[in-house]
Amino acid sequence: MLRKLLVLAALLGLAACAGLGLKKPDISLADIKPVSASLLEQSFDVTLRLQNPNNLPLSADGLQFDLLLAGNKLATGVSNQPIKVAALADTTFTVRVHTSLTGWLKQVGKLMDGNTRQLDYQINGRLEGLNGFGSLPFTSKGEWKLPQ
């Protein structure tokens, strides 16, 4: 019975947020920096930008996401780092991700095949515990320009 009441309270809270006209925050790729590499695994720091288009501050308990480059999954990222962004503002945060040798070699091969200094990216994920409620899925697409 208590579980049903908690679910009902969460649903009512989400409906109240929707009634306030909250807009979905935007998450985009800000940077990728190599950290370390071994024969079988590479580590990168992925910096994401969270933009809050609402008149209320947002907070999340963490997030999870998949990073695709040129249509291929490169890495999965998870973080339990709290994320806070003020009303009508943006913030950046960094998540360490790990790739396998095969995933990284696919990306290097695509770069070598063409004369391009940019890659199409897509991020699919979820913000967890957004403002104390459930999760919020997000998708972001764009182009990442390689450093010179």
C-alpha positions in Angstrom: 0.0 0.0 0.0 2.8 2.4 0.9 4.5 1.7 -2.4 1.3 2.6 -4.3 1.1 5.9 -2.4 4.7 6.7 -3.2 4.2 6.0 -6.9 1.0 8.1 -6.9 2.8 11.0 -5.2 5.6 10.8 -7.8 3.1 10.9 -10.6 1.3 13.8 -9.1 4.6 15.6 -8.7 5.5 15.1 -12.4 2.1 16.2 -13.5 2.5 19.4 -11.4 5.9 20.1 -13.1 4.2 19.6 -16.5 1.5 22.0 -15.4 4.1 24.6 -14.6 5.2 24.5 -18.2 8.8 23.2 -17.5 10.8 22.9 -20.7 13.2 20.0 -21.3 16.9 20.9 -20.6 19.3 20.6 -23.5 22.5 18.5 -23.2 25.3 18.8 -25.7 28.9 17.7 -26.2 31.4 20.4 -25.2 34.7 18.5 -25.4 36.5 15.2 -25.5 40.0 14.9 -24.1 42.1 11.7 -24.0 43.3 10.7 -20.6 45.1 7.4 -20.9 45.5 4.5 -23.3 46.6 0.9 -23.0 46.6 -1.9 -25.5 43.0 -2.9 -24.8 41.3 0.2 -23.4 41.4 4.0 -23.8 40.0 6.6 -21.3 38.5 10.0 -22.2 37.1 12.9 -20.2 33.8 13.9 -21.9 32.6 17.3 -21.0 28.9 17.9 -21.4 27.0 21.2 -21.3 23.5 21.3 -19.6 21.3 24.3 -20.5 18.3 25.0 -18.4 15.6 27.0 -20.3 13.4 27.2 -17.2 12.7 29.9 -14.6 13.5 27.4 -11.9 16.8 25.8 -11.0 17.3 22.1 -11.9 19.2 19.4 -10.1 19.9 15.8 -10.9 21.4 12.9 -8.9 23.5 11.8 -11.9 23.2 10.5 -15.4 24.0 7.7 -17.8 24.6 8.0 -21.6 25.9 6.3 -24.7 28.2 8.3 -27.0 28.1 7.5 -30.7 30.6 9.0 -33.1 29.8 8.7 -36.9 26.9 6.4 -36.0 29.0 3.9 -34.0 28.9 3.5 -30.2 32.2 4.7 -28.9 31.6 4.7 -25.1 29.1 4.5 -22.3 29.3 7.0 -19.4 27.8 6.9 -16.0 28.1 9.4 -13.1 26.6 9.7 -9.7 28.0 13.3 -9.5 25.2 15.7 -8.5 24.4 18.2 -11.3 23.0 21.6 -10.5 22.1 24.4 -12.9 20.6 27.7 -12.1 17.4 29.1 -13.7 18.0 30.3 -17.3 21.7 29.3 -17.2 24.0 26.5 -18.3 26.8 24.5 -16.7 29.4 22.0 -17.8 30.5 18.8 -16.1 33.0 16.1 -17.0 32.4 12.3 -17.1 35.2 9.8 -17.5 34.4 7.2 -20.2 36.3 4.1 -21.4 36.4 2.6 -24.9 37.6 -0.7 -26.2 40.4 -1.0 -28.8 38.0 -2.1 -31.5 35.6 0.8 -30.9 38.4 3.3 -31.0 40.1 1.8 -34.1 36.8 2.1 -36.0 36.7 5.8 -35.4 40.4 6.3 -36.3 39.8 4.4 -39.5 36.9 6.7 -40.5 39.1 9.7 -39.9 41.9 8.3 -42.0 39.5 7.5 -44.9 38.3 11.1 -45.4 39.7 14.5 -45.3 37.5 15.6 -42.4 38.4 17.3 -39.1 35.0 16.7 -37.6 32.8 13.8 -36.6 29.0 13.6 -36.2 28.1 12.7 -32.7 25.0 11.5 -30.9 24.4 11.2 -27.2 21.5 9.1 -25.8 21.0 9.0 -22.1 19.0 9.8 -19.0 19.3 12.4 -16.2 18.5 10.5 -13.0 16.6 12.0 -10.1 15.8 15.2 -11.8 14.5 17.7 -9.1 13.9 14.7 -6.8 11.6 12.9 -9.2 12.2 10.2 -11.9 14.6 10.1 -14.8 14.4 12.3 -17.9 15.7 10.8 -21.2 17.6 13.0 -23.6 19.2 12.8 -27.1 21.6 15.3 -28.6 23.2 15.4 -32.0 25.8 17.6 -33.5 29.3 17.8 -35.0 32.5 17.6 -32.9 35.4 19.4 -34.4 38.8 17.7 -33.8 41.5 19.9 -32.1 44.1 21.3 -34.5 
